[in-house]
Amino acid sequence: MICKHVSLIQDVVPSADGCEDCLKIGDTWVHLRICLICGHVGCCDQSKNKHATKHFHAAKHPIIQSFEPGEDWRWCYVDEVVV
């Protein structure tokens, strides 16, 4: 399957050095993801708060990228494919 949303990708600035929402509530995370539409940094689905996915549901921004050192994979929530 081909992702129909790659045209939405922006040159973004990370919103935080860690999960923006976990930092606000003083919580921790496992891995980080960055929204390639607005730059929101959220925690992965292995983290208890799942802020990256919550950001997708709230903002409808479909594409994230790993925000982990040495990783550059991207995921589209809508098409459920690596892009």
MARVOPA-864734 format. One record per residue: residue number from 1; x, y, z of N, C-alpha, C in turn. Coordinates in nm, 4 decimals, padded with zeros to 6 digits. Layout:
// MARVOPA-864734
<atom><num>NUM</num><n_c1>X</n_c1><n_c2>Y</n_c2><n_c3>Z</n_c3><ca_c1>X</ca_c1><ca_c2>Y</ca_c2><ca_c3>Z</ca_c3><c_c1>X</c_c1><c_c2>Y</c_c2><c_c3>Z</c_c3></atom>
...
//
This chain:
// MARVOPA-864734
<atom><num>1</num><n_c1>00.0843</n_c1><n_c2>-00.1189</n_c2><n_c3>00.0000</n_c3><ca_c1>00.0000</ca_c1><ca_c2>00.0000</ca_c2><ca_c3>00.0000</ca_c3><c_c1>00.0882</c_c1><c_c2>00.1245</c_c2><c_c3>00.0000</c_c3></atom>
<atom><num>2</num><n_c1>00.0433</n_c1><n_c2>00.2254</n_c2><n_c3>-00.0693</n_c3><ca_c1>00.1162</ca_c1><ca_c2>00.3521</ca_c2><ca_c3>-00.0760</ca_c3><c_c1>00.0438</c_c1><c_c2>00.4543</c_c2><c_c3>00.0107</c_c3></atom>
<atom><num>3</num><n_c1>00.1209</n_c1><n_c2>00.5294</n_c2><n_c3>00.0859</n_c3><ca_c1>00.0636</ca_c1><ca_c2>00.6331</ca_c2><ca_c3>00.1727</ca_c3><c_c1>00.0226</c_c1><c_c2>00.7541</c_c2><c_c3>00.0899</c_c3></atom>
<atom><num>4</num><n_c1>-00.1001</n_c1><n_c2>00.7969</n_c2><n_c3>00.1118</n_c3><ca_c1>-00.1534</ca_c1><ca_c2>00.9130</ca_c2><ca_c3>00.0404</ca_c3><c_c1>-00.1237</c_c1><c_c2>01.0445</c_c2><c_c3>00.1138</c_c3></atom>
<atom><num>5</num><n_c1>-00.0558</n_c1><n_c2>01.0357</n_c2><n_c3>00.2280</n_c3><ca_c1>-00.0402</ca_c1><ca_c2>01.1538</ca_c2><ca_c3>00.3125</ca_c3><c_c1>00.1000</c_c1><c_c2>01.2137</c_c2><c_c3>00.3140</c_c3></atom>
<atom><num>6</num><n_c1>00.1932</n_c1><n_c2>01.1564</n_c2><n_c3>00.2370</n_c3><ca_c1>00.3312</ca_c1><ca_c2>01.2054</ca_c2><ca_c3>00.2413</ca_c3><c_c1>00.3417</c_c1><c_c2>01.3516</c_c2><c_c3>00.1982</c_c3></atom>
<atom><num>7</num><n_c1>00.2485</n_c1><n_c2>01.3991</n_c2><n_c3>00.1190</n_c3><ca_c1>00.2518</ca_c1><ca_c2>01.5396</ca_c2><ca_c3>00.0765</ca_c3><c_c1>00.2263</c_c1><c_c2>01.6360</c_c2><c_c3>00.1926</c_c3></atom>
<atom><num>8</num><n_c1>00.1764</n_c1><n_c2>01.5847</n_c2><n_c3>00.3044</n_c3><ca_c1>00.1486</ca_c1><ca_c2>01.6691</ca_c2><ca_c3>00.4216</ca_c3><c_c1>00.2720</c_c1><c_c2>01.6915</c_c2><c_c3>00.5087</c_c3></atom>
<atom><num>9</num><n_c1>00.3788</n_c1><n_c2>01.6150</n_c2><n_c3>00.4851</n_c3><ca_c1>00.4990</ca_c1><ca_c2>01.6247</ca_c2><ca_c3>00.5689</ca_c3><c_c1>00.5598</c_c1><c_c2>01.7636</c_c2><c_c3>00.5595</c_c3></atom>
<atom><num>10</num><n_c1>00.5927</n_c1><n_c2>01.8190</n_c2><n_c3>00.6744</n_c3><ca_c1>00.6521</ca_c1><ca_c2>01.9518</ca_c2><ca_c3>00.6853</ca_c3><c_c1>00.7939</c_c1><c_c2>01.9414</c_c2><c_c3>00.7415</c_c3></atom>
<atom><num>11</num><n_c1>00.8711</n_c1><n_c2>02.0471</n_c2><n_c3>00.7240</n_c3><ca_c1>01.0020</ca_c1><ca_c2>02.0588</ca_c2><ca_c3>00.7889</ca_c3><c_c1>00.9725</c_c1><c_c2>02.1128</c_c2><c_c3>00.9285</c_c3></atom>
<atom><num>12</num><n_c1>00.9708</n_c1><n_c2>02.0253</n_c2><n_c3>01.0286</n_c3><ca_c1>00.9235</ca_c1><ca_c2>02.0624</ca_c2><ca_c3>01.1619</ca_c3><c_c1>01.0370</c_c1><c_c2>02.0824</c_c2><c_c3>01.2612</c_c3></atom>
<atom><num>13</num><n_c1>01.0061</n_c1><n_c2>02.1561</n_c2><n_c3>01.3659</n_c3><ca_c1>01.0952</ca_c1><ca_c2>02.1753</ca_c2><ca_c3>01.4801</ca_c3><c_c1>01.0340</c_c1><c_c2>02.0972</c_c2><c_c3>01.5958</c_c3></atom>
<atom><num>14</num><n_c1>01.1118</n_c1><n_c2>02.0117</n_c2><n_c3>01.6622</n_c3><ca_c1>01.0570</ca_c1><ca_c2>01.9350</ca_c2><ca_c3>01.7746</ca_c3><c_c1>00.9997</c_c1><c_c2>02.0254</c_c2><c_c3>01.8838</c_c3></atom>
<atom><num>15</num><n_c1>00.8850</n_c1><n_c2>01.9885</n_c2><n_c3>01.9362</n_c3><ca_c1>00.8176</ca_c1><ca_c2>02.0675</ca_c2><ca_c3>02.0393</ca_c3><c_c1>00.8862</c_c1><c_c2>02.0553</c_c2><c_c3>02.1753</c_c3></atom>
<atom><num>16</num><n_c1>00.9672</n_c1><n_c2>01.9508</n_c2><n_c3>02.1935</n_c3><ca_c1>01.0356</ca_c1><ca_c2>01.9275</ca_c2><ca_c3>02.3212</ca_c3><c_c1>01.1496</c_c1><c_c2>01.8281</c_c2><c_c3>02.2992</c_c3></atom>
<atom><num>17</num><n_c1>01.2366</n_c1><n_c2>01.8141</n_c2><n_c3>02.3982</n_c3><ca_c1>01.3450</ca_c1><ca_c2>01.7157</ca_c2><ca_c3>02.3916</ca_c3><c_c1>01.2989</c_c1><c_c2>01.5779</c_c2><c_c3>02.4375</c_c3></atom>
<atom><num>18</num><n_c1>01.1793</n_c1><n_c2>01.5698</n_c2><n_c3>02.4947</n_c3><ca_c1>01.1193</ca_c1><ca_c2>01.4453</ca_c2><ca_c3>02.5406</ca_c3><c_c1>00.9725</c_c1><c_c2>01.4507</c_c2><c_c3>02.5064</c_c3></atom>
<atom><num>19</num><n_c1>00.8950</n_c1><n_c2>01.3575</n_c2><n_c3>02.5589</n_c3><ca_c1>00.7512</ca_c1><ca_c2>01.3598</ca_c2><ca_c3>02.5346</ca_c3><c_c1>00.6934</c_c1><c_c2>01.4868</c_c2><c_c3>02.5975</c_c3></atom>
<atom><num>20</num><n_c1>00.6419</n_c1><n_c2>01.5732</n_c2><n_c3>02.5129</n_c3><ca_c1>00.5892</ca_c1><ca_c2>01.7027</ca_c2><ca_c3>02.5589</ca_c3><c_c1>00.4845</c_c1><c_c2>01.6852</c_c2><c_c3>02.6687</c_c3></atom>
<atom><num>21</num><n_c1>00.3936</n_c1><n_c2>01.5910</n_c2><n_c3>02.6500</n_c3><ca_c1>00.2844</ca_c1><ca_c2>01.5725</ca_c2><ca_c3>02.7451</ca_c3><c_c1>00.3303</c_c1><c_c2>01.5046</c_c2><c_c3>02.8739</c_c3></atom>
<atom><num>22</num><n_c1>00.4206</n_c1><n_c2>01.4068</n_c2><n_c3>02.8627</n_c3><ca_c1>00.4741</ca_c1><ca_c2>01.3421</ca_c2><ca_c3>02.9836</ca_c3><c_c1>00.5543</c_c1><c_c2>01.4423</c_c2><c_c3>03.0663</c_c3></atom>
<atom><num>23</num><n_c1>00.6306</n_c1><n_c2>01.5285</n_c2><n_c3>02.9999</n_c3><ca_c1>00.7077</ca_c1><ca_c2>01.6294</ca_c2><ca_c3>03.0724</ca_c3><c_c1>00.6151</c_c1><c_c2>01.7214</c_c2><c_c3>03.1518</c_c3></atom>
<atom><num>24</num><n_c1>00.4994</n_c1><n_c2>01.7544</n_c2><n_c3>03.0949</n_c3><ca_c1>00.4035</ca_c1><ca_c2>01.8430</ca_c2><ca_c3>03.1635</ca_c3><c_c1>00.3464</c_c1><c_c2>01.7792</c_c2><c_c3>03.2891</c_c3></atom>
<atom><num>25</num><n_c1>00.3296</n_c1><n_c2>01.6459</n_c2><n_c3>03.2866</n_c3><ca_c1>00.2685</ca_c1><ca_c2>01.5786</ca_c2><ca_c3>03.4023</ca_c3><c_c1>00.3706</c_c1><c_c2>01.5066</c_c2><c_c3>03.4898</c_c3></atom>
<atom><num>26</num><n_c1>00.4982</n_c1><n_c2>01.5188</n_c2><n_c3>03.4538</n_c3><ca_c1>00.6036</ca_c1><ca_c2>01.4571</ca_c2><ca_c3>03.5345</ca_c3><c_c1>00.6103</c_c1><c_c2>01.3058</c_c2><c_c3>03.5210</c_c3></atom>
<atom><num>27</num><n_c1>00.5739</n_c1><n_c2>01.2542</n_c2><n_c3>03.4033</n_c3><ca_c1>00.5745</ca_c1><ca_c2>01.1094</ca_c2><ca_c3>03.3827</ca_c3><c_c1>00.6910</c_c1><c_c2>01.0691</c_c2><c_c3>03.2919</c_c3></atom>
<atom><num>28</num><n_c1>00.7051</n_c1><n_c2>00.9401</n_c2><n_c3>03.2696</n_c3><ca_c1>00.8146</ca_c1><ca_c2>00.8872</ca_c2><ca_c3>03.1886</ca_c3><c_c1>00.7612</c_c1><c_c2>00.8208</c_c2><c_c3>03.0625</c_c3></atom>
<atom><num>29</num><n_c1>00.8520</n_c1><n_c2>00.7849</n_c2><n_c3>02.9726</n_c3><ca_c1>00.8156</ca_c1><ca_c2>00.7224</ca_c2><ca_c3>02.8463</ca_c3><c_c1>00.9191</c_c1><c_c2>00.6174</c_c2><c_c3>02.8101</c_c3></atom>
<atom><num>30</num><n_c1>00.8847</n_c1><n_c2>00.5353</n_c2><n_c3>02.7083</n_c3><ca_c1>00.9747</ca_c1><ca_c2>00.4309</ca_c2><ca_c3>02.6598</ca_c3><c_c1>01.0510</c_c1><c_c2>00.4808</c_c2><c_c3>02.5372</c_c3></atom>
<atom><num>31</num><n_c1>00.9788</n_c1><n_c2>00.5194</n_c2><n_c3>02.4320</n_c3><ca_c1>01.0388</ca_c1><ca_c2>00.5703</ca_c2><ca_c3>02.3081</ca_c3><c_c1>00.9630</c_c1><c_c2>00.6948</c_c2><c_c3>02.2646</c_c3></atom>
<atom><num>32</num><n_c1>01.0274</n_c1><n_c2>00.7748</n_c2><n_c3>02.1802</n_c3><ca_c1>00.9674</ca_c1><ca_c2>00.8995</ca_c2><ca_c3>02.1351</ca_c3><c_c1>00.9354</c_c1><c_c2>00.8972</c_c2><c_c3>01.9867</c_c3></atom>
<atom><num>33</num><n_c1>00.8295</n_c1><n_c2>00.9696</n_c2><n_c3>01.9508</n_c3><ca_c1>00.7868</ca_c1><ca_c2>00.9877</ca_c2><ca_c3>01.8123</ca_c3><c_c1>00.7643</c_c1><c_c2>01.1362</c_c2><c_c3>01.7892</c_c3></atom>
<atom><num>34</num><n_c1>00.7924</n_c1><n_c2>01.1824</n_c2><n_c3>01.6666</n_c3><ca_c1>00.7673</ca_c1><ca_c2>01.3220</ca_c2><ca_c3>01.6326</ca_c3><c_c1>00.6652</c_c1><c_c2>01.3288</c_c2><c_c3>01.5194</c_c3></atom>
<atom><num>35</num><n_c1>00.5697</n_c1><n_c2>01.4161</n_c2><n_c3>01.5343</n_c3><ca_c1>00.4689</ca_c1><ca_c2>01.4395</ca_c2><ca_c3>01.4312</ca_c3><c_c1>00.5353</c_c1><c_c2>01.5175</c_c2><c_c3>01.3175</c_c3></atom>
<atom><num>36</num><n_c1>00.5263</n_c1><n_c2>01.4655</n_c2><n_c3>01.1968</n_c3><ca_c1>00.5894</ca_c1><ca_c2>01.5321</ca_c2><ca_c3>01.0831</ca_c3><c_c1>00.5010</c_c1><c_c2>01.6385</c_c2><c_c3>01.0198</c_c3></atom>
<atom><num>37</num><n_c1>00.3894</n_c1><n_c2>01.6682</n_c2><n_c3>01.0843</n_c3><ca_c1>00.3020</ca_c1><ca_c2>01.7750</ca_c2><ca_c3>01.0379</ca_c3><c_c1>00.3248</c_c1><c_c2>01.9012</c_c2><c_c3>01.1215</c_c3></atom>
<atom><num>38</num><n_c1>00.3394</n_c1><n_c2>01.8838</n_c2><n_c3>01.2559</n_c3><ca_c1>00.3520</ca_c1><ca_c2>02.0014</ca_c2><ca_c3>01.3430</ca_c3><c_c1>00.4723</c_c1><c_c2>01.9986</c_c2><c_c3>01.4371</c_c3></atom>
<atom><num>39</num><n_c1>00.5409</n_c1><n_c2>01.8849</n_c2><n_c3>01.4502</n_c3><ca_c1>00.6575</ca_c1><ca_c2>01.8776</ca_c2><ca_c3>01.5377</ca_c3><c_c1>00.6303</c_c1><c_c2>01.8314</c_c2><c_c3>01.6795</c_c3></atom>
<atom><num>40</num><n_c1>00.5061</n_c1><n_c2>01.7981</n_c2><n_c3>01.7113</n_c3><ca_c1>00.4738</ca_c1><ca_c2>01.7495</ca_c2><ca_c3>01.8460</ca_c3><c_c1>00.5540</c_c1><c_c2>01.6231</c_c2><c_c3>01.8754</c_c3></atom>
<atom><num>41</num><n_c1>00.6236</n_c1><n_c2>01.6211</n_c2><n_c3>01.9891</n_c3><ca_c1>00.6974</ca_c1><ca_c2>01.5027</ca_c2><ca_c3>02.0315</ca_c3><c_c1>00.6128</c_c1><c_c2>01.4310</c_c2><c_c3>02.1364</c_c3></atom>
<atom><num>42</num><n_c1>00.5823</n_c1><n_c2>01.3043</n_c2><n_c3>02.1076</n_c3><ca_c1>00.5002</ca_c1><ca_c2>01.2243</ca_c2><ca_c3>02.1980</ca_c3><c_c1>00.5618</c_c1><c_c2>01.0884</c_c2><c_c3>02.2214</c_c3></atom>
<atom><num>43</num><n_c1>00.5120</n_c1><n_c2>01.0193</n_c2><n_c3>02.3227</n_c3><ca_c1>00.5638</ca_c1><ca_c2>00.8860</ca_c2><ca_c3>02.3555</ca_c3><c_c1>00.4930</c_c1><c_c2>00.7791</c_c2><c_c3>02.2734</c_c3></atom>
<atom><num>44</num><n_c1>00.5616</n_c1><n_c2>00.6661</n_c2><n_c3>02.2570</n_c3><ca_c1>00.5152</ca_c1><ca_c2>00.5555</ca_c2><ca_c3>02.1733</ca_c3><c_c1>00.4031</c_c1><c_c2>00.4756</c_c2><c_c3>02.2403</c_c3></atom>
<atom><num>45</num><n_c1>00.3497</n_c1><n_c2>00.3799</n_c2><n_c3>02.1672</n_c3><ca_c1>00.2425</ca_c1><ca_c2>00.2963</ca_c2><ca_c3>02.2200</ca_c3><c_c1>00.2898</c_c1><c_c2>00.1954</c_c2><c_c3>02.3242</c_c3></atom>
<atom><num>46</num><n_c1>00.4208</n_c1><n_c2>00.1747</n_c2><n_c3>02.3378</n_c3><ca_c1>00.4721</ca_c1><ca_c2>00.0909</ca_c2><ca_c3>02.4459</ca_c3><c_c1>00.4795</c_c1><c_c2>00.1696</c_c2><c_c3>02.5770</c_c3></atom>
<atom><num>47</num><n_c1>00.4711</n_c1><n_c2>00.3010</n_c2><n_c3>02.5676</n_c3><ca_c1>00.4658</ca_c1><ca_c2>00.3866</ca_c2><ca_c3>02.6863</ca_c3><c_c1>00.3228</c_c1><c_c2>00.3861</c_c2><c_c3>02.7395</c_c3></atom>
<atom><num>48</num><n_c1>00.3072</n_c1><n_c2>00.3995</n_c2><n_c3>02.8707</n_c3><ca_c1>00.1724</ca_c1><ca_c2>00.3876</ca_c2><ca_c3>02.9267</ca_c3><c_c1>00.0766</c_c1><c_c2>00.4970</c_c2><c_c3>02.8808</c_c3></atom>
<atom><num>49</num><n_c1>00.1280</n_c1><n_c2>00.6155</n_c2><n_c3>02.8478</n_c3><ca_c1>00.0399</ca_c1><ca_c2>00.7260</ca_c2><ca_c3>02.8099</ca_c3><c_c1>00.0089</c_c1><c_c2>00.7351</c_c2><c_c3>02.6601</c_c3></atom>
<atom><num>50</num><n_c1>00.0896</n_c1><n_c2>00.6746</n_c2><n_c3>02.5761</n_c3><ca_c1>00.0659</ca_c1><ca_c2>00.6696</ca_c2><ca_c3>02.4313</ca_c3><c_c1>00.0338</c_c1><c_c2>00.8071</c_c2><c_c3>02.3715</c_c3></atom>
<atom><num>51</num><n_c1>00.1130</n_c1><n_c2>00.9079</n_c2><n_c3>02.4084</n_c3><ca_c1>00.0826</ca_c1><ca_c2>01.0444</ca_c2><ca_c3>02.3671</ca_c3><c_c1>00.0956</c_c1><c_c2>01.0690</c_c2><c_c3>02.2171</c_c3></atom>
<atom><num>52</num><n_c1>00.1820</n_c1><n_c2>00.9964</n_c2><n_c3>02.1461</n_c3><ca_c1>00.1922</ca_c1><ca_c2>01.0164</ca_c2><ca_c3>02.0009</ca_c3><c_c1>00.0612</c_c1><c_c2>00.9767</c_c2><c_c3>01.9330</c_c3></atom>
<atom><num>53</num><n_c1>00.0070</n_c1><n_c2>00.8629</n_c2><n_c3>01.9713</n_c3><ca_c1>-00.1198</ca_c1><ca_c2>00.8177</ca_c2><ca_c3>01.9136</ca_c3><c_c1>-00.2345</c_c1><c_c2>00.9086</c_c2><c_c3>01.9572</c_c3></atom>
<atom><num>54</num><n_c1>-00.2333</n_c1><n_c2>00.9525</n_c2><n_c3>02.0809</n_c3><ca_c1>-00.3370</ca_c1><ca_c2>01.0463</ca_c2><ca_c3>02.1272</ca_c3><c_c1>-00.3316</c_c1><c_c2>01.1757</c_c2><c_c3>02.0471</c_c3></atom>
<atom><num>55</num><n_c1>-00.2091</n_c1><n_c2>01.2208</n_c2><n_c3>02.0133</n_c3><ca_c1>-00.1948</ca_c1><ca_c2>01.3412</ca_c2><ca_c3>01.9316</ca_c3><c_c1>-00.2569</c_c1><c_c2>01.3184</c_c2><c_c3>01.7930</c_c3></atom>
<atom><num>56</num><n_c1>-00.2330</n_c1><n_c2>01.2007</n_c2><n_c3>01.7342</n_c3><ca_c1>-00.2946</ca_c1><ca_c2>01.1700</ca_c2><ca_c3>01.6046</ca_c3><c_c1>-00.4466</c_c1><c_c2>01.1777</c_c2><c_c3>01.6136</c_c3></atom>
<atom><num>57</num><n_c1>-00.5057</n_c1><n_c2>01.1165</n_c2><n_c3>01.7148</n_c3><ca_c1>-00.6520</ca_c1><ca_c2>01.1169</ca_c2><ca_c3>01.7272</ca_c3><c_c1>-00.7072</c_c1><c_c2>01.2577</c_c2><c_c3>01.7502</c_c3></atom>
<atom><num>58</num><n_c1>-00.6348</n_c1><n_c2>01.3397</n_c2><n_c3>01.8248</n_c3><ca_c1>-00.6816</ca_c1><ca_c2>01.4757</ca_c2><ca_c3>01.8539</ca_c3><c_c1>-00.6598</c_c1><c_c2>01.5710</c_c2><c_c3>01.7360</c_c3></atom>
<atom><num>59</num><n_c1>-00.5418</n_c1><n_c2>01.5656</n_c2><n_c3>01.6753</n_c3><ca_c1>-00.5058</ca_c1><ca_c2>01.6623</ca_c2><ca_c3>01.5710</ca_c3><c_c1>-00.5285</c_c1><c_c2>01.6112</c_c2><c_c3>01.4294</c_c3></atom>
<atom><num>60</num><n_c1>-00.5448</n_c1><n_c2>01.4784</n_c2><n_c3>01.4158</n_c3><ca_c1>-00.5620</ca_c1><ca_c2>01.4152</ca_c2><ca_c3>01.2845</ca_c3><c_c1>-00.4387</c_c1><c_c2>01.4317</c_c2><c_c3>01.1959</c_c3></atom>
<atom><num>61</num><n_c1>-00.3214</n_c1><n_c2>01.4471</n_c2><n_c3>01.2571</n_c3><ca_c1>-00.1957</ca_c1><ca_c2>01.4531</ca_c2><ca_c3>01.1828</ca_c3><c_c1>-00.1473</c_c1><c_c2>01.3099</c_c2><c_c3>01.1605</c_c3></atom>
<atom><num>62</num><n_c1>-00.1426</n_c1><n_c2>01.2622</n_c2><n_c3>01.0352</n_c3><ca_c1>-00.1272</ca_c1><ca_c2>01.1199</ca_c2><ca_c3>01.0091</ca_c3><c_c1>00.0139</c_c1><c_c2>01.0604</c_c2><c_c3>01.0178</c_c3></atom>
<atom><num>63</num><n_c1>00.1197</n_c1><n_c2>01.1396</n_c2><n_c3>01.0026</n_c3><ca_c1>00.2522</ca_c1><ca_c2>01.0796</ca_c2><ca_c3>00.9895</ca_c3><c_c1>00.3454</c_c1><c_c2>01.1173</c_c2><c_c3>01.1038</c_c3></atom>
<atom><num>64</num><n_c1>00.4039</n_c1><n_c2>01.0118</n_c2><n_c3>01.1645</n_c3><ca_c1>00.5038</ca_c1><ca_c2>01.0308</ca_c2><ca_c3>01.2689</ca_c3><c_c1>00.6355</c_c1><c_c2>00.9707</c_c2><c_c3>01.2222</c_c3></atom>
<atom><num>65</num><n_c1>00.7409</n_c1><n_c2>01.0109</n_c2><n_c3>01.2905</n_c3><ca_c1>00.8734</ca_c1><ca_c2>00.9534</ca_c2><ca_c3>01.2678</ca_c3><c_c1>00.9321</c_c1><c_c2>00.9188</c_c2><c_c3>01.4029</c_c3></atom>
<atom><num>66</num><n_c1>01.0144</n_c1><n_c2>00.8159</n_c2><n_c3>01.4056</n_c3><ca_c1>01.0851</ca_c1><ca_c2>00.7860</ca_c2><ca_c3>01.5298</ca_c3><c_c1>01.1696</c_c1><c_c2>00.9066</c_c2><c_c3>01.5673</c_c3></atom>
<atom><num>67</num><n_c1>01.1713</n_c1><n_c2>00.9388</n_c2><n_c3>01.6961</n_c3><ca_c1>01.2530</ca_c1><ca_c2>01.0489</ca_c2><ca_c3>01.7469</ca_c3><c_c1>01.3650</c_c1><c_c2>00.9909</c_c2><c_c3>01.8334</c_c3></atom>
<atom><num>68</num><n_c1>01.4010</n_c1><n_c2>00.8655</n_c2><n_c3>01.8024</n_c3><ca_c1>01.5089</ca_c1><ca_c2>00.7972</ca_c2><ca_c3>01.8731</ca_c3><c_c1>01.6388</c_c1><c_c2>00.8119</c_c2><c_c3>01.7941</c_c3></atom>
<atom><num>69</num><n_c1>01.7515</n_c1><n_c2>00.8311</n_c2><n_c3>01.8635</n_c3><ca_c1>01.8804</ca_c1><ca_c2>00.8429</ca_c2><ca_c3>01.7943</ca_c3><c_c1>01.9067</c_c1><c_c2>00.7219</c_c2><c_c3>01.7048</c_c3></atom>
<atom><num>70</num><n_c1>01.9484</n_c1><n_c2>00.7492</n_c2><n_c3>01.5813</n_c3><ca_c1>01.9821</ca_c1><ca_c2>00.6429</ca_c2><ca_c3>01.4884</ca_c3><c_c1>01.8647</c_c1><c_c2>00.5810</c_c2><c_c3>01.4146</c_c3></atom>
<atom><num>71</num><n_c1>01.7427</n_c1><n_c2>00.6247</n_c2><n_c3>01.4439</n_c3><ca_c1>01.6241</ca_c1><ca_c2>00.5720</ca_c2><ca_c3>01.3752</ca_c3><c_c1>01.5612</c_c1><c_c2>00.6821</c_c2><c_c3>01.2905</c_c3></atom>
<atom><num>72</num><n_c1>01.5151</n_c1><n_c2>00.6461</n_c2><n_c3>01.1715</n_c3><ca_c1>01.4510</ca_c1><ca_c2>00.7465</ca_c2><ca_c3>01.0858</ca_c3><c_c1>01.3259</c_c1><c_c2>00.6948</c_c2><c_c3>01.0157</c_c3></atom>
<atom><num>73</num><n_c1>01.2700</n_c1><n_c2>00.5831</n_c2><n_c3>01.0656</n_c3><ca_c1>01.1492</ca_c1><ca_c2>00.5291</ca_c2><ca_c3>01.0034</ca_c3><c_c1>01.0292</c_c1><c_c2>00.6208</c_c2><c_c3>01.0289</c_c3></atom>
<atom><num>74</num><n_c1>00.9346</n_c1><n_c2>00.6134</n_c2><n_c3>00.9383</n_c3><ca_c1>00.8115</ca_c1><ca_c2>00.6947</ca_c2><ca_c3>00.9467</ca_c3><c_c1>00.6910</c_c1><c_c2>00.6028</c_c2><c_c3>00.9365</c_c3></atom>
<atom><num>75</num><n_c1>00.5815</n_c1><n_c2>00.6425</n_c2><n_c3>01.0006</n_c3><ca_c1>00.4589</ca_c1><ca_c2>00.5626</ca_c2><ca_c3>01.0029</ca_c3><c_c1>00.3385</c_c1><c_c2>00.6518</c_c2><c_c3>00.9741</c_c3></atom>
<atom><num>76</num><n_c1>00.2483</n_c1><n_c2>00.6021</n_c2><n_c3>00.8898</n_c3><ca_c1>00.1214</ca_c1><ca_c2>00.6708</ca_c2><ca_c3>00.8656</ca_c3><c_c1>00.0124</c_c1><c_c2>00.5986</c_c2><c_c3>00.9431</c_c3></atom>
<atom><num>77</num><n_c1>-00.0501</n_c1><n_c2>00.6683</n_c2><n_c3>01.0363</n_c3><ca_c1>-00.1584</ca_c1><ca_c2>00.6103</ca_c2><ca_c3>01.1151</ca_c3><c_c1>-00.2795</c_c1><c_c2>00.5768</c_c2><c_c3>01.0284</c_c3></atom>
<atom><num>78</num><n_c1>-00.3103</n_c1><n_c2>00.6609</n_c2><n_c3>00.9323</n_c3><ca_c1>-00.4308</ca_c1><ca_c2>00.6421</ca_c2><ca_c3>00.8518</ca_c3><c_c1>-00.4172</c_c1><c_c2>00.5210</c_c2><c_c3>00.7603</c_c3></atom>
<atom><num>79</num><n_c1>-00.3080</n_c1><n_c2>00.5145</n_c2><n_c3>00.6854</n_c3><ca_c1>-00.2881</ca_c1><ca_c2>00.4057</ca_c2><ca_c3>00.5901</ca_c3><c_c1>-00.2234</c_c1><c_c2>00.2829</c_c2><c_c3>00.6533</c_c3></atom>
<atom><num>80</num><n_c1>-00.1764</n_c1><n_c2>00.2970</n_c2><n_c3>00.7782</n_c3><ca_c1>-00.1119</ca_c1><ca_c2>00.1889</ca_c2><ca_c3>00.8525</ca_c3><c_c1>00.0028</c_c1><c_c2>00.1263</c_c2><c_c3>00.7746</c_c3></atom>
<atom><num>81</num><n_c1>00.0933</n_c1><n_c2>00.2133</n_c2><n_c3>00.7257</n_c3><ca_c1>00.2104</ca_c1><ca_c2>00.1686</ca_c2><ca_c3>00.6506</ca_c3><c_c1>00.3330</c_c1><c_c2>00.2490</c_c2><c_c3>00.6921</c_c3></atom>
<atom><num>82</num><n_c1>00.4491</n_c1><n_c2>00.1858</n_c2><n_c3>00.6740</n_c3><ca_c1>00.5754</ca_c1><ca_c2>00.2567</ca_c2><ca_c3>00.6898</ca_c3><c_c1>00.5946</c_c1><c_c2>00.3389</c_c2><c_c3>00.5633</c_c3></atom>
<atom><num>83</num><n_c1>00.6306</n_c1><n_c2>00.4646</n_c2><n_c3>00.5796</n_c3><ca_c1>00.6503</ca_c1><ca_c2>00.5531</ca_c2><ca_c3>00.4627</ca_c3><c_c1>00.7943</c_c1><c_c2>00.5995</c_c2><c_c3>00.4530</c_c3></atom>
//
